[in-house]
Amino acid sequence: MIKFAIWIIAICEIVRAAQNAMQLMMIKCDAGRRENLYSEFIKSLSQTDREFVRRMLDEYEQQEADDA
């Protein structure tokens, strides 16, 4: 019975290690996009609300035109 419990614990630890490795890999692959989002957010802080909304609407219209 104890051997069975040890095997279950070992399997759970292997699955957990695989999940952690996948999560770290996803974070590493997404680093470029996160940096881009941070820089866009910082740029948006220097704009007025009107300028920010206008830029967002222009980008939305451009995406809609590209999709059509």
C-alpha positions, 0 to 999 in steps of 0.5 A, a space after each residue: 500500500 505504501 509503495 502505491 502511495 509513493 508511486 501516486 505522489 511521484 506521478 503527481 510531482 512529475 505532472 506538476 513539474 511538466 506544468 511548471 515547465 510549460 508555464 515558464 516556456 509560455 511566459 518566456 515566449 510572451 515576453 516581447 508582447 508584454 514589453 510592447 504592451 507596457 510601452 504602449 501603456 506608458 505612451 498612452 499616459 502622456 496623451 489626453 483622453 480625447 487623443 487616446 480615444 481618437 487613436 483607439 478608434 483610428 486603430 479599430 477602423 484600420 483593423 476593420 478595413 484590413 479584415 474586410 
